Amino acid sequence: MTTKECYDKIGGDYDNALSRFKSDALVKRFLPMFLNDPSFGELTEALEKCDVQTAFRAAHTLKGVSANLSLSRLSALSSEITELLRAEKLTEAKEFYPAVKESYDITLETITQFKNEME
Amino acid sequence: MKDMSLSKKRTVLVVEDDLINREILSSILSDAYDVLQAENGKVGIEILESWKKEISLILLDIQMPVMNGYEFLKTIGQTPSLRTIPIIITTSSNATDDEIKCLENGASDFVTKPYNPDVILRRVGSMIRLREASSVIDRVERDTVTSVYSRDFFFIFAEKLLKNSETEYDIFCCKIMYLKMLQSRHSQAKVEKLLIGIVKAMEENFGSDSVFGRLSDSTFFVLTPHKARENYENISENLRNAVKTLSIPDAVLHFSAYPSVDGKVPVISLCNKATAAVEDVKYQFGKQFAEYNSEFKDKYFRHQAILGYMESALKENQFEVYYQPKYALGKEKAGGAEALIRWTHPKLGFISPGEFIPLFENSGFITELDFYVAEKTCRDLREWLDSGKPTVPVSCNLSRVDFSHPKLAETIVGIADKYSIPHELLHIEVTESAYTNNMQVFLNTVQKLHNAGFCIELDDFGAGYSSLTVLGELDIDILKLDMYFARNMNSPKQRLILEHIFSIAKNLNIEIVAEGVETKEQSDDFRDMGCTYIQGYYYSKPLTKAQFEEYLNK
């Protein structure tokens, strides 16, 4: 799987990543870091505990990280949940959460596969 | 060729909680900069504390646990040494309110996520250049609060001026006393306003042909064309008056001047001498200005020697206790005595108490010495009691400084009891200056001593800022009239005041000792007014223990 194929599969914008990081090698270096990012886990946990502040911060971080890695779909979804949480609309955020989770799971799975293939 | 100062890699601090964002930023920056990373604001502040001189710029995320970006900005804004470091906010693009809030809170610029390396490098680069073109160099060269030269730059510019000029220059020093205390009592803004006001007043007084520097938190120096001593005294007075209109009007300033500096001597050593002179001002009652001249130099070295010798002098019993009789007028014999300290140093010879006591008071050593005198007195009293020799009550002095000792009364009781001295044989002399220092502690301690059975004598009454209220508040048994009264008895006004003091004392059941009586006329006058005791050369000078024993036997 090429980096571009990986991005396509998860709804990312490879061209955008390449234009910012200047080389495929750098994109390859940063992308697998996403596997260790704790923000989605924190978001999940905070939502379960109905802790809006922590959930907001975690969603905000997830949004920033995915945007930085040009993971456009996940970035857009986490941006939406961030705004819901910023407005402290906890119920609506919880309703929206599965969409974020679906995108996150695909992203995680694909990048894991991509990383394994690289090694 | 590249300028060395520009070729050095600048250091950038990245404050961001997310590892990936941090790594991406660091990797973007690492070619051009040394990057320090902090995972939250608190860690960021810690790193800043130890690296603030090295850090050229901060990239700051807003949403962070522990200490968020706003709190971080606030802390930086309140810390003068940090607030000149530019801060770029890293933010998500669609939260404009956040960005405005950050810019209002002292951030310089922002970059949006996703990071665009070109944009980031350009913003970081131009921000650092901007700062170095203005504030960075300024920060090193100029004091951040008052904008006068910082220490090193003052030396550089002063030396340059001295080398290239035919003019004769002086160094003037202005020290803000107890600045640490002012800083703890007043807000930083108020203290800064005071400093700025002082500098402004100095600039007005000295004019543009002078160089100004802040060499420590509390000292300002001026290199200025030579002036007469009177000019400096006038300027000192002007500056003190100026302070009265500033944010902390009761701030105390001391001044010194080192006249006619030699251009071959490093400015730092001239400043050190001016500092020594300014430090000396506090020993001199009512003075605010000191000049570093040969007379001062001799005195300064002598004082340093005295302070250096004092502890060994105590161990080696160089301090001797003398007794000056208090002549009881009705009984026509000694009714008491005052224990006085005398010091003869093997090298320096006789040193006057007037010289060493203020020094010891300032260093705190006086308390040890006062305890020593009390102990020696009690030991002598014991000896006289045991041998059946005539014995009179002896008074020992307690310095105002002694009242900072947490167990002063207990220590005195302990010393008296160690030698089983009946407390009525030991009198305690205190001065009004102790009363003004820390009134409540003083009153409590004197009360304790009085309750323990010691007679309390109020020393130097009538000297300095005497107040009659002290007679009402203190349980005083004996009032010691300052020698000023003995010397001014011929003035009808003084006489009238004296008569009233005697009348008040009588009503309050307080006995009076007249000090400094040197003639029969003075003694007779005091006798006519109803004085109980006379202390002075007319009856006896201070005597050694052996001489005093002989005196009592007469």
Chai-1 contact restraints between the chains, C-beta under 6 A:
chainA,res_idxA,chainB,res_idxB,connection_type,confidence,min_distance_angstrom,max_distance_angstrom,comment,restraint_id
A,R20,B,N116,contact,1.0,0.0,6.0,A-B,restraint_1
A,F30,B,I24,contact,1.0,0.0,6.0,A-B,restraint_2
A,M33,B,I20,contact,1.0,0.0,6.0,A-B,restraint_3
A,D37,B,I20,contact,1.0,0.0,6.0,A-B,restraint_4
A,R57,B,Q63,contact,1.0,0.0,6.0,A-B,restraint_5
A,H60,B,Q63,contact,1.0,0.0,6.0,A-B,restraint_6
A,T61,B,D18,contact,1.0,0.0,6.0,A-B,restraint_7
A,K63,B,S92,contact,1.0,0.0,6.0,A-B,restraint_8
A,G64,B,N21,contact,1.0,0.0,6.0,A-B,restraint_9
A,G64,B,S92,contact,1.0,0.0,6.0,A-B,restraint_10
A,G64,B,K113,contact,1.0,0.0,6.0,A-B,restraint_11
A,V65,B,D18,contact,1.0,0.0,6.0,A-B,restraint_12
A,V65,B,I20,contact,1.0,0.0,6.0,A-B,restraint_13
A,V65,B,N21,contact,1.0,0.0,6.0,A-B,restraint_14
A,A67,B,K113,contact,1.0,0.0,6.0,A-B,restraint_15
A,A67,B,P114,contact,1.0,0.0,6.0,A-B,restraint_16
A,N68,B,N21,contact,1.0,0.0,6.0,A-B,restraint_17
A,N68,B,I24,contact,1.0,0.0,6.0,A-B,restraint_18
A,N68,B,K113,contact,1.0,0.0,6.0,A-B,restraint_19
A,N68,B,P114,contact,1.0,0.0,6.0,A-B,restraint_20
A,N68,B,Y115,contact,1.0,0.0,6.0,A-B,restraint_21
